[in-house]
Amino acid sequence: MELDAAFRIAVFDWLTQLTALRSDYVVTWKELSSFRFRGERATLIGAEGIWKPRQLELPISVATAPPKPGRSAPYDDEVGDGGTLRYMYRGTDPQHPSNVGMRRLCELRKPLVYFYGIEAGRYVAFFPTYITADEPAQLSVTLQVDDASTVEFGMPAVSEGVQARREYVTVAAKRRLHQAGFRARVMRAYRQRCAVCNLAHESLLDAAHIVPDRDPRGVAAVKNGLSLCKIHHAAYDTNILGIDPDHVIHVRGDILDEIDGPMLQHGIKENHGQRLLVVPSRTEQRPSGELLDLRFAEFRRAN
Ligand SMILES: [Zn+2]
């Protein structure tokens, strides 16, 4: 196999392993710096966005910088419509070597990695990503993500089936990107702790929605979020536990009457009547009274 293909496949395999247990596919800059190819260190991401490691002739990745603090990217106009993603050229010269590199990858139909920055040093990794169109007039290219089990090099033409699959995977990738952004903001606001029990292990924490995101009022803003551990998240979503607009925790009546082991006793029942232990320090990030009220009405109905 030629070096370029071997390198790309090694990168995708390595990233697949690295992200295997992470539902959000987030990787850190530090982790990325530990990649090695045939015993040699190889850099996978660059500060300039479009990155070509010294081992290759063409770029291995494109990266989007994390949003500035206080902004809640991504916005749809930044990521492109429907089943595609948009990526801006480096600068305004279509002949800049980085832009030429992307064009060559497009012609050769070779995949790369798309790193989307969600906060300083943390990226969601999308791979394999194909550059499917070059748009010099808009100074941008179109990207599509494909299924990691289907890496293809220089396919002569993309069949309808492959095209449909890429659109599907890209739409799912965008959803992941929005969720990862929401999670990162909620985790930071709650200082990586469960609002109900104060548990501080990020791998056991979720960014829960107060009003679900399928509801038009279920905005992906921190004020509609709660950092909850896995058990309290599930208990909240199934109305075993409710939180009223004054941040007081309520446990459903039939659960309070139930006698069982320490998990039910200490993990659930003892929270009844307590206030949330952790809320964001910034007022505008605290759980919205209006949204808590909407959601608490549903808990009441279940009670
Ligand atoms: Zn908890």
Residues whose N, C-alpha, C, O or C-beta is under 5 A from the ligand:
A	BS01	ZN	C194 V196 C197 L199 C229 H232
